Amino acid sequence: MDLSTNFNRLRLSSILDGISYIILLGIAMPLKYLAGMPMAVRIVGMLHGVFFLALCLFLLLALIEKKLSFKWCVIVFLCALIPFAPFFLDRKLAKKA
């Protein structure tokens, strides 16, 4: 994937956000509540927050550059809130690229 365009950066940030979300929910949260290790959520949660903010930034840039319609921007944002959805969404975004 060529990262010279904001659209491809959006795709990458969506994938990274999806991965960090799954790690947060599937690994860090159980470590916090079952093993008493709250530091896992702190670290992974912070990384997930950075990736989510990057996703929002590149989503805004894609909207401004008219690479995505407002409807697609809403779909991408909502998929960021659902585990595993960004991976399915990336296939559709790859076709739009």
C-alpha positions in Angstrom: 0.0 0.0 0.0 1.4 3.3 -1.1 1.1 5.8 1.8 1.6 8.9 -0.3 -2.1 9.6 -0.4 -4.4 10.5 2.5 -6.9 7.9 1.3 -4.3 5.1 1.8 -3.4 6.6 5.1 -7.1 6.4 6.0 -7.1 2.7 5.1 -4.0 2.0 7.1 -5.2 3.9 10.2 -8.6 2.0 9.9 -6.7 -1.3 10.0 -4.5 -0.2 12.9 -7.5 1.1 14.8 -9.3 -2.2 14.2 -6.3 -4.3 15.4 -5.8 -2.1 18.5 -9.5 -2.4 19.3 -9.5 -6.2 19.2 -6.3 -6.3 21.3 -7.9 -3.9 23.8 -11.1 -5.9 24.1 -9.7 -9.4 23.7 -6.4 -9.2 25.6 -6.0 -6.0 27.7 -9.5 -5.9 29.3 -9.3 -9.6 30.4 -5.8 -8.9 31.8 -7.2 -6.0 33.8 -10.2 -7.7 35.2 -9.1 -11.3 35.5 -5.4 -10.9 36.2 -5.4 -7.6 38.0 -3.1 -5.9 35.5 -4.6 -2.5 34.8 -1.5 -1.3 33.0 -2.4 -3.4 30.0 -5.5 -1.3 29.4 -3.6 1.9 30.0 -1.0 1.1 27.3 -3.2 -0.5 24.7 -6.0 2.1 25.4 -3.6 4.9 24.8 -2.4 3.4 21.5 -6.0 2.7 20.4 -6.9 6.3 21.1 -4.0 7.6 19.0 -5.0 5.3 16.1 -8.6 6.4 16.4 -7.7 10.1 16.3 -5.5 9.4 13.3 -8.5 7.7 11.7 -10.7 10.7 12.4 -8.1 13.0 11.0 -7.6 11.1 7.7 -11.4 10.7 7.5 -11.8 14.4 7.6 -9.1 14.9 5.0 -10.7 12.4 2.7 -14.0 14.2 3.1 -12.4 17.6 2.4 -10.5 16.2 -0.7 -13.8 14.7 -1.9 -12.3 11.2 -1.9 -15.2 9.9 0.1 -18.8 11.1 0.3 -20.3 12.1 3.7 -22.2 8.8 3.6 -19.0 6.8 3.3 -17.4 8.8 6.0 -20.2 7.9 8.4 -19.9 4.2 7.4 -16.1 4.3 8.1 -16.6 6.0 11.4 -19.3 3.5 12.5 -17.2 0.6 11.4 -14.5 1.8 13.7 -16.8 1.2 16.6 -17.6 -2.4 15.7 -14.9 -5.1 16.3 -13.7 -6.8 13.0 -15.7 -4.4 10.8 -12.7 -2.4 9.6 -11.2 -5.5 8.0 -14.3 -6.0 5.9 -14.6 -2.4 5.2 -11.0 -2.2 3.9 -11.9 -4.5 0.9 -14.6 -2.0 -0.1 -12.3 1.0 0.4 -9.6 -0.8 -1.7 -12.0 -0.9 -4.6 -12.8 2.8 -4.3 -9.1 3.7 -4.3 
